[in-house]
Amino acid sequence: MRIGVMIGPEKGDSGRKLERMLRDIAWAETAGLDTAWIPQVPNDFDALITVTAMGLATTRIELGTAVVPLQAQHPIALARQALSAHAAAGGRLALGVGPSHHWIIRDMLGLPYEKPAAYTRDYLEVLAAGLAGTGSVDVENSTFTVHNPLDLGPVAPVPVLVAALGPVMLRIAGERADGTVLWMADERAVAEHVVPKINKAAADAGRSTPRVVVGLPVCLCTAGQVDEARARANRILGEAEVSPNYQRLLDQGDARTIGDLCIAGDEAAIAAGLRRYADAGATDISVRLLPIGDDRDALVASKQRTRQMIADLAGRLR
């Protein structure tokens, strides 16, 4: 199981924010982590531009987007962006994409959100042709009619991972992509819902076993601070729970809040929690560092302790 860390979103002005993110990716590469995942949220940096900056500042670590909303750009535009970032990173991009949520696409962007799964299937057909570097993208389906020259050969194949929460999306991800990127999935949801469905779809389509990237908040703390960590997770990360997509995924497992999903405790407790996800079929963990404390200094110290512990664990969990 590969272990990675989420970098961003960040607060503050753009210049300082970028400096912090570049320091964080330099640490992640030096610490030996396998991957770094860059969230794409409505009010922060563009994830693929961030990957480009990080790619130019590193040499080894895989850089993933988690995830780029499909409706915000044409698939040809996304293919160009991804190929450009992939080249800047020396072939280290993992392109995470997804149909997002109604409260982003419809309510914030004012775009239609009907039949997101069908839209994703059609989008991936165009995107795959664009990422293949054939010199011309010629795809006609129920959503797109594309005849576009694209003379951008990939420096290496671009893995595409689809945010897939329900059965239809998991089937699409297995048939047409290289895996899935998850948030709000506990061990039972991964083992009994996600992995069987995506693996069967991939096998039926003649594709290799998909990656299953699980995003989790993690906090190194004492046993007496576990409730504090879970309460903080609910306070700062709980807005996702209002999404019907995430609610349906929660229904597939035992967790009911993001706090329930938080892996908190000492190093042994965290190692055991991560191993449970490996046993469930996760191929990758994307750690969302969750610091606790009463002031900025305490929060910074907590984050540093947790990330160093994750780096120490990464080698043992591969």
C-alpha positions as CSV (number, residue, x, y, z in Angstrom):
1,M,0.0,0.0,0.0
2,R,1.4,3.4,-1.0
3,I,1.2,6.2,1.5
4,G,0.8,9.8,0.5
5,V,-0.2,13.1,1.9
6,M,-2.7,15.8,0.9
7,I,-1.1,19.2,0.4
8,G,-3.5,22.2,0.4
9,P,-5.9,23.9,0.6
10,E,-4.1,26.7,2.3
11,K,-5.1,29.9,3.9
12,G,-3.4,33.3,3.3
13,D,-2.3,35.3,0.3
14,S,-1.3,33.5,-2.9
15,G,2.4,34.1,-2.7
16,R,2.8,32.8,0.9
17,K,0.4,30.0,0.2
18,L,2.5,28.7,-2.7
19,E,5.7,29.0,-0.7
20,R,4.2,26.8,2.0
21,M,2.9,24.2,-0.5
22,L,6.3,24.0,-2.1
23,R,8.0,23.5,1.2
24,D,5.5,20.8,2.0
25,I,6.1,18.9,-1.2
26,A,9.9,19.2,-0.7
27,W,9.4,17.6,2.7
28,A,7.2,14.9,1.3
29,E,9.7,13.9,-1.3
30,T,12.6,14.0,1.1
31,A,10.7,12.0,3.7
32,G,10.2,9.2,1.1
33,L,6.4,9.4,0.8
34,D,5.0,7.8,-2.4
35,T,2.5,10.4,-3.4
36,A,1.1,13.8,-2.8
37,W,-2.5,14.6,-3.5
38,I,-3.7,18.2,-4.4
39,P,-7.3,18.8,-3.6
40,Q,-9.3,21.0,-6.1
41,V,-11.7,23.1,-4.0
42,P,-13.8,26.0,-5.2
43,N,-12.0,28.7,-3.4
44,D,-8.3,27.8,-3.9
45,F,-5.5,27.2,-6.4
46,D,-6.0,25.3,-9.6
47,A,-4.8,21.8,-8.8
48,L,-3.1,21.1,-12.1
49,I,-1.2,24.4,-12.1
50,T,-0.1,23.5,-8.5
51,V,1.0,20.1,-9.7
52,T,3.1,21.9,-12.4
53,A,4.8,24.0,-9.8
54,M,5.5,21.0,-7.6
55,G,6.7,18.9,-10.5
56,L,9.3,21.5,-11.4
57,A,10.5,21.5,-7.7
58,T,10.7,17.7,-7.3
59,T,12.1,14.7,-9.1
60,R,10.5,11.5,-7.7
61,I,7.2,11.8,-5.9
62,E,3.9,11.1,-7.7
63,L,1.6,14.1,-7.9
64,G,-2.1,13.5,-8.0
65,T,-5.2,15.8,-8.3
66,A,-8.1,15.0,-5.9
67,V,-10.1,15.8,-7.9
68,V,-10.6,18.0,-11.0
69,P,-14.4,18.6,-11.6
70,L,-15.2,17.6,-15.1
71,Q,-17.9,20.0,-15.9
72,A,-15.6,23.1,-15.4
73,Q,-13.7,22.5,-18.7
74,H,-14.0,20.8,-22.0
75,P,-12.2,17.4,-22.1
76,I,-9.8,18.7,-24.8
77,A,-8.9,21.6,-22.5
78,L,-8.4,19.2,-19.6
79,A,-6.3,16.9,-21.7
80,R,-4.0,19.8,-22.7
81,Q,-3.7,20.9,-19.1
82,A,-2.9,17.4,-17.9
83,L,-0.4,16.7,-20.6
84,S,1.3,20.0,-19.9
85,A,1.5,19.3,-16.1
86,H,2.6,15.7,-16.8
87,A,5.5,16.9,-18.9
88,A,6.5,19.5,-16.3
89,A,6.5,16.8,-13.6
90,G,8.5,14.3,-15.8
91,G,5.6,11.9,-16.1
92,R,4.6,11.9,-12.5
93,L,1.0,13.1,-12.7
94,A,-1.9,11.0,-11.5
95,L,-5.0,12.7,-12.9
96,G,-7.9,12.4,-10.5
97,V,-11.2,13.7,-12.0
98,G,-14.9,13.5,-11.1
99,P,-18.4,14.8,-11.7
100,S,-18.2,16.8,-8.4
101,H,-21.4,17.6,-6.5
102,H,-24.6,19.6,-7.3
103,W,-23.7,22.3,-4.8
104,I,-20.5,23.0,-6.7
105,I,-21.6,22.5,-10.3
106,R,-25.1,23.7,-10.2
107,D,-25.2,26.1,-7.2
108,M,-21.8,27.7,-7.5
109,L,-21.0,27.5,-11.3
110,G,-24.5,27.6,-12.6
111,L,-24.0,24.6,-14.9
112,P,-26.3,21.6,-15.4
113,Y,-26.0,18.6,-13.1
114,E,-28.3,16.1,-14.8
115,K,-27.1,12.6,-15.3
116,P,-23.5,13.1,-14.0
117,A,-22.6,9.4,-14.5
118,A,-23.5,9.4,-18.2
119,Y,-21.7,12.7,-18.6
120,T,-18.6,11.2,-17.0
121,R,-18.7,8.2,-19.3
122,D,-18.8,10.4,-22.4
123,Y,-16.2,12.8,-21.0
124,L,-13.8,10.0,-20.3
125,E,-14.0,8.7,-23.9
126,V,-12.9,12.1,-25.2
127,L,-10.3,12.6,-22.5
128,A,-8.7,9.2,-23.1
129,A,-8.3,10.0,-26.8
130,G,-6.8,13.3,-25.9
131,L,-4.3,11.8,-23.4
132,A,-3.3,9.1,-25.9
133,G,-1.4,11.6,-28.1
134,T,-2.6,10.2,-31.4
135,G,-2.4,13.6,-33.1
136,S,-6.1,13.9,-33.6
137,V,-9.1,13.4,-31.3
138,D,-12.2,12.2,-33.2
139,V,-15.0,11.2,-30.8
140,E,-18.7,11.4,-31.2
141,N,-21.0,10.3,-28.5
142,S,-24.3,11.4,-26.9
143,T,-22.6,14.4,-25.2
144,F,-19.6,15.4,-27.3
145,T,-18.8,15.8,-31.0
146,V,-15.1,16.3,-31.2
147,H,-12.8,16.5,-34.2
148,N,-9.7,18.3,-32.8
149,P,-6.0,18.1,-33.7
150,L,-3.9,17.6,-30.6
151,D,-0.2,17.2,-31.3
152,L,0.8,16.6,-27.6
153,G,2.3,13.2,-27.0
154,P,2.5,12.2,-23.3
155,V,6.0,11.8,-21.9
156,A,4.5,8.7,-20.2
157,P,1.0,7.2,-19.9
158,V,-1.2,9.4,-17.8
159,P,-3.1,7.4,-15.1
160,V,-6.7,8.6,-14.7
161,L,-8.5,8.0,-11.5
162,V,-12.2,8.7,-11.1
163,A,-14.0,9.8,-8.0
164,A,-16.5,7.0,-7.9
165,L,-18.9,6.6,-4.9
166,G,-21.9,4.7,-6.2
167,P,-22.3,1.5,-8.2
168,V,-22.7,3.1,-11.6
169,M,-19.7,5.4,-11.2
170,L,-17.6,2.5,-9.9
171,R,-18.5,0.5,-13.0
172,I,-17.4,3.4,-15.2
173,A,-14.2,3.9,-13.3
174,G,-13.4,0.2,-13.6
175,E,-14.2,0.1,-17.3
176,R,-12.6,3.3,-18.4
177,A,-10.0,4.5,-15.9
178,D,-7.1,3.3,-13.8
179,G,-8.8,3.5,-10.4
180,T,-10.7,5.7,-8.0
181,V,-10.1,8.4,-5.5
182,L,-12.3,8.2,-2.4
183,W,-13.4,10.5,0.5
184,M,-15.8,9.5,3.2
185,A,-15.3,5.7,2.8
186,D,-14.7,3.5,5.8
187,E,-13.1,0.1,5.8
188,R,-16.4,-1.8,5.3
189,A,-17.4,0.5,2.4
190,V,-14.1,-0.1,0.8
191,A,-14.1,-3.9,1.3
192,E,-17.7,-4.7,0.5
193,H,-18.8,-1.9,-1.8
194,V,-15.9,-0.2,-3.7
195,V,-13.3,-2.9,-4.3
196,P,-15.6,-5.7,-5.5
197,K,-17.5,-3.5,-7.9
198,I,-14.6,-1.6,-9.4
199,N,-12.4,-4.8,-9.7
200,K,-15.2,-6.7,-11.4
201,A,-15.8,-3.9,-13.9
202,A,-12.1,-3.7,-14.7
203,A,-11.8,-7.5,-15.1
204,D,-14.8,-7.6,-17.3
205,A,-13.3,-4.9,-19.5
206,G,-10.0,-6.6,-19.7
207,R,-8.2,-3.9,-17.7
208,S,-5.6,-4.3,-14.9
209,T,-6.6,-4.2,-11.3
210,P,-7.6,-0.6,-10.4
211,R,-6.0,1.6,-7.8
212,V,-8.2,2.5,-4.8
213,V,-7.0,5.7,-3.2
214,V,-8.6,6.4,0.1
215,G,-8.5,9.8,1.7
216,L,-8.4,9.9,5.5
217,P,-7.9,12.4,8.3
218,V,-5.1,11.3,10.6
219,C,-3.9,12.7,13.9
220,L,-1.1,11.5,16.1
221,C,-2.2,12.1,19.7
222,T,-2.7,10.4,23.1
223,A,-5.6,8.1,23.8
224,G,-7.2,10.9,25.9
225,Q,-7.1,13.3,22.9
226,V,-8.8,11.0,20.4
227,D,-12.3,12.5,21.0
228,E,-10.8,16.0,20.5
229,A,-9.3,14.9,17.2
230,R,-12.6,13.5,16.0
231,A,-14.5,16.6,17.1
232,R,-12.0,18.8,15.2
233,A,-12.4,16.6,12.1
234,N,-16.2,17.1,12.3
235,R,-15.8,20.9,12.8
236,I,-13.4,21.6,9.9
237,L,-14.2,18.8,7.4
238,G,-17.8,18.0,8.1
239,E,-19.3,20.1,5.3
240,A,-18.9,17.3,2.9
241,E,-21.4,15.2,4.8
242,V,-24.3,17.3,3.4
243,S,-23.7,15.9,-0.1
244,P,-26.1,13.1,-1.1
245,N,-23.2,11.4,-2.9
246,Y,-21.2,11.1,0.3
247,Q,-24.3,10.2,2.3
248,R,-24.9,7.2,0.0
249,L,-21.2,6.2,0.5
250,L,-21.5,6.5,4.2
251,D,-24.5,4.2,4.1
252,Q,-22.3,1.5,2.6
253,G,-20.2,1.4,5.8
254,D,-20.4,1.9,9.6
255,A,-19.1,5.5,9.8
256,R,-21.7,8.4,10.0
257,T,-19.4,11.4,10.2
258,I,-15.9,12.4,9.1
259,G,-14.9,12.2,12.7
260,D,-15.8,8.5,12.7
261,L,-13.4,8.1,9.8
262,C,-10.5,9.9,11.5
263,I,-7.6,7.6,12.4
264,A,-6.3,9.1,15.7
265,G,-4.2,7.8,18.5
266,D,-0.6,6.8,19.0
267,E,1.6,5.3,16.3
268,A,0.5,1.7,16.9
269,A,-3.2,2.7,16.7
270,I,-2.6,4.6,13.4
271,A,-0.6,1.8,11.9
272,A,-3.4,-0.6,12.8
273,G,-6.0,1.6,11.3
274,L,-4.1,2.0,8.0
275,R,-3.5,-1.8,7.8
276,R,-7.2,-2.3,8.1
277,Y,-7.6,-0.3,4.9
278,A,-4.9,-2.3,3.2
279,D,-6.8,-5.5,4.2
280,A,-10.0,-4.0,2.8
281,G,-8.3,-3.5,-0.6
282,A,-7.0,0.0,-0.6
283,T,-3.9,0.4,-2.7
284,D,-3.1,3.9,-1.6
285,I,-3.8,6.1,1.4
286,S,-4.0,9.9,1.0
287,V,-3.4,11.3,4.5
288,R,-5.2,14.5,5.5
289,L,-3.0,15.7,8.3
290,L,-5.3,16.8,11.2
291,P,-3.6,18.8,13.9
292,I,-5.0,19.6,17.3
293,G,-4.2,22.2,19.8
294,D,-5.4,25.4,21.5
295,D,-3.3,27.9,19.5
296,R,-1.3,28.2,16.3
297,D,2.0,27.0,17.8
298,A,0.3,23.9,19.2
299,L,-1.4,23.2,15.9
300,V,1.9,23.5,13.9
301,A,3.7,21.2,16.4
302,S,0.9,18.6,16.2
303,K,1.0,18.7,12.3
304,Q,4.8,18.2,12.4
305,R,4.5,15.2,14.7
306,T,1.8,13.6,12.7
307,R,3.5,14.0,9.4
308,Q,6.8,12.6,10.7
309,M,5.1,9.6,12.1
310,I,3.4,9.0,8.7
311,A,6.7,9.2,7.0
312,D,8.2,6.7,9.4
313,L,5.2,4.3,8.9
314,A,5.2,4.6,5.1
315,G,8.1,2.3,4.5
316,R,6.8,-0.4,6.8
317,L,3.3,-0.4,5.2
318,R,4.4,-0.7,1.5
